[in-house]
């Protein structure tokens, strides 16, 4: 059933014990939203447990309360409500769904949300689920403590690329202003999030040596061998480097995986790369997509660069 | 004489012809502020000329009106007022001061401002001079057009590191929200500012190979040879890479210059690096300072790393 902020607040007010969860491969928005709602509900006197069926990446461990997030065990848990945040379908919460026996409330901002819950509030206009949690806490008249402010600022800032992505709205920026007034310190949050292991930076230096250009400089590629990829720990932001080179329309990262597979990430400024990814059995968004190609790094590079070159030829820019 | 926004607005209303200038080595705040005030004064029917005694970096050339900024010629210019933005002393505007014969109005946010003008409005609490121009335009009841919004958003976002620096305040974020409502599109502005020449990225890859650690990982250094430095075109952001490595307290970049000199940039998380820079004849802020050391890259590295190690030993973190 579709819910308003007021009706979600009423459901939460009626519940005495709750489990809050988010998606596997948790990111800043998932964790910040789970933690902020946790702090709000605990302050309202509820019995609350946080469960996520995955490890918490080190970069997010500065958020207050993060050490209280548990993993689901095998024993069944009974409570009044299971609140699922930032997850667009039931599979995204791993085995938490099987372990918790309770009506499911889902709050999310993904366009792809399949409305799997008993009660849902989905707003794809929001830059982050964190924005929706802030609106819910206002509805609940919860005091926005410093802990809540830090968690929600992290949730919002990470999902809109620190206000650099197209999903940023004037209200995103005004929410951030309010959270600062409640105690969030953007420079300290940014410092935590931008810190990386030495290995990641060393690997970035190596990967930048693999830069290649095609289609008259419109396509830039980087390649990550299996050895460098494992050493790097995290190669997630690497694709932003070829993407920001002058004149580049499509950036591609080739990453060697197990079993003779190469994971391919595509980013574009204008052309639709999701349809290219689709022809290789992948998918994604118009300007950010991915696929897996069987073969060597070189094989994958030849095939995907050819497909992107053809797409560029077809598209008047 | 110290001025309020209202009295600056009154001075500008009384002037019929004006020259607007900013500092040499112009950055986003300087250029965005100059351009926004230009658009506002032209809309008010003033005769306005923009002069900057330097080249405009390519990355800022997307701002509306930037092609109208001229360089000072040798002929004297007479007008009713010379408006100096984002410059803290008379030397910072190059020869514009000598060429323009008019009372000087200075609007700035640098703590180091020496109050050199006839009329000044200095607010070191502002994250950017752009924030002060927005307040001035509100006072003047100027319509914030899309052109003005783009220029002021750029001014503010560049000077607060896209809201990641400690100078960001709740009102910085609310100003940004208003500018979005007037037509600034943060993702397009960010895309323009983040674009870099291929040479810069290739050079970054090379420079990352020079990463070295000292003092048990608390100091990270990178080195830029003269050859790589010239090739790179712009090495300004490079110091952020060692700075963000886990456990690093002080990052140092050594850049070979002409005449056996090495330019040294220092960034710290907590300790005062300006006092270290001072011992080498340089200066700066507590967490961002610089100096020039005579000798080879190796000489400079040995001397400065020793001084920073000593400072770390003295400072309980």
Interface residues (C-beta under 8 A of the other chain):
Chain A: X161 X162 X163 X164 X165 X166 X168 X169 X170 X171 X173 X174 X176 X177 X178 X180 X181 X185 X186 X187 X190 X191 X194 X195 X196 X197 X198 X201 X202 X204 X205 X206 X207 X208 X209 X211 X213 X217 X241 X242 X244 X245 X246 X269
Chain B: X161 X162 X163 X164 X165 X166 X168 X169 X170 X171 X173 X174 X176 X177 X178 X180 X181 X185 X186 X187 X190 X191 X194 X195 X196 X197 X198 X201 X202 X204 X205 X206 X207 X208 X209 X211 X213 X217 X241 X242 X244 X245 X246 X269
